[in-house]
Amino acid sequence: MQIKSHIYAFLSALLVQYPVGLAFIAPILVVSSYSLARAVETVGFYWFATTIVAAPIILLIGIPVFHLLRRRGAASKRVLGLAGAVAALAISAVLTWPIHSEGFSTGQNYYGVFRDMNIDGVPTFWGWVRYVEDLLMFSIHGLLGGMAFGFGWHKANLK
């Protein structure tokens, strides 16, 4: 029973990431000039990348945190969602923190307007906006993944 519960919970947390990711990239695909083939390729890559990132996080962080919360009697879907959001936020904040790199400048098309993101290694206002936007995006993935994990665990244990 325990293995079945882990598999249901893991798959629930992983599979919820695909519609969440599609919701994030769909507006970009709609307003872009991508061909249908390019849009399908972009969605496929996003889903592949989501799987590569989410699966190890669920296995290495999500399951141990779930069992810790469960032992304390606090493994509700709401608490699991909060734990998922915090874990995703912390991981992405640490891994994507802007590192000062003198002489390094970047920019990107940000919602239809070219914006400087870094100038001489220092994030600009738009660089920080983009950083916070990414943190929010990853925390939403974690929130819904944690809640889906709890849902999957519950469904697997219904008698």
N, C-alpha and C positions, 0 to 999 in steps of 0.2 A: 504493500500500500504506500509506503513512504517513497519508493522509487517513482511510482506512478504520480504521486502528488508533486514531486520535484519536477518531473517532466512536464506535466500540465502547467505548473507555475512558470517554469522556464520558457516554454513555448508561448504562453500568454504574454509574458513580459517582452519577449522578442518580437512576436508578430504584431503587437500593437504599435511598434515603432514604424512599420511601413505606412499605414494611413497617416500617422502623425507627420512623418517625413514628407509624404505627398502633399499634405496640407501646407507645409512650409515652402515647398518648391513650386507648387501649382501656380501661385500668382506670378512668379518670375517667368515660368514657362508661357503663361498666357500673354504677357506683355512683351515677351522677347520675340525676336524674328526667327526663332528656331524652326526648322522643318519638323515634321512629325517624326521622322527617323531620328533626328538629333534629340528631340524631346524624350523619346522612348529610351534612347541611349543614356541620357542624363538621369532619368528616373531609375533605370537599371543600375547605374553606377552608384547613385545615392543609396539605393536599397542594399547593394553589396557592401558599401562602406559602413552603413548602419549596422549590418550584421557583424562585420569584423570588429566594430567598436563595442556594440552592445553585448554580444554573447560573452566575452571574457569578463566584462564588468558585472553582468548578472551572476555568472558562475563564481567569480572570485570575491565580489563584494556583496552583491544582493542576497545570495543564499546565506552566507554567514550572518549578515545583519538581520535577515528574517528570523533565523534561529535564535539569535540573541534577544530580539524583541519578543519572539514567541515564548521563550523561557520566562520572560518578565511579564507575560500576559498583555503585551501591548502591540500585538501584530494585527491591528485592524487595517483595513484597506486605506484609511485616511493616514494613519501613521506610516504605513509602508510607502504611500505616495510621497509623503513629506521626506522620508528617509531617502527615497530614490532621487527626489529633486535636489536635496542637499548633497548627496554623493556625486551626482552628475555636475552640479555647480562647482563643487570643490575640485573635482578632477579637471574639468575644463578650465577653471580659473588658473590652476597651477600650470597646466600644460600649454596654455595659450597666452600667459602673461607676457606683455610686450617687453622684450629685452632691448636695452639701449645698445644700438649698434651704429656707431658714428659713421657718417657717410652713406647710410642706407636710407633710401627714400622710396615710398611706394604710394600708389594711388589705385583707385578702381572705379568702375562705373557703379555707383551706389544708387539704386532705384532711378536710373535714367540720367543721373548727373555725375560727371567725373569729379571725384573728391580725392584730395590728398589724404592719405591715411597715416603716413609717417614722413617726417621731414628731418633729415640728418639724424635718423635713429630715434626720434622722439615722436610718440603718437600725437596726432592733431586731435582737435575736438571730434572730427568725424571718425578718426581711428578709435577713440574711446567709445563713441556711440556704437560702432560696429562690434567692438569687444563686448560691451554690455548686451547687445542684441544676441550675440552668439551664446553668452552665458544663459540668457533667458531661454533661448531655443533648446539648449542642452538640458536645462532644468525642467522644461516641459516634457522632454523625452523621459527624463528620470521620474518625474511625477506620475505620468501615465503608465510607465513601465512598472513602477512599484505597486500602483493600484491594480494593474492587470495581473501582477504576480500573486497578490492576495486573492484576487478573483479566481485565478486558476487553481490555487491551493484549495480554496473553499469548494470549488466545483468538483475537484478530484476526491474530496473527502466526504461528499454527500452520500448518505447511506440509501 
